[in-house]
Amino acid sequence: MQELRLLGHSNLYFSPLGLGTWQFSSKDKGRTWWRKIDDQTVYDIIKVSLDGGINWLDTAEVYG
């Protein structure tokens, strides 16, 4: 389990590592950097990340 860290002067605590999710997008826009990841694998990755102490996901709209 990761130790949580205070974000600035807020009362929000975040894990030092997060999970980037851009490879989960189903829209490839012509990119072929990796094969499509099925929904069950995405679920499993997120579950293991949360169980391991990660408490934030990077889900920027530019990811697809």
TANORNOR-V485277 format. One record per backbone hydrogen bond with DSSP energy under -1.0 kcal/mol. NH is the residue of the N-H (numbers start at 1). CO is the residue of the C=O. E is the energy in kcal/mol with one decimal. If there is no record, write none. Layout:
NH,CO,E / NH,CO,E
This chain:
5,14,-3.3 / 7,12,-2.7 / 10,7,-2.3 / 14,5,-2.7 / 19,56,-1.7 / 21,58,-1.9 / 24,21,-2.1 / 25,22,-1.1 / 31,28,-3.1 / 42,38,-2.0 / 43,39,-2.6 / 44,40,-2.5 / 45,41,-2.6 / 46,42,-2.4 / 47,43,-2.7 / 48,44,-2.5 / 49,45,-2.1 / 50,46,-2.6 / 51,47,-2.8 / 52,48,-1.6 / 53,50,-1.5 / 54,49,-2.2 / 58,19,-2.6 / 63,60,-1.8 / 64,61,-1.5
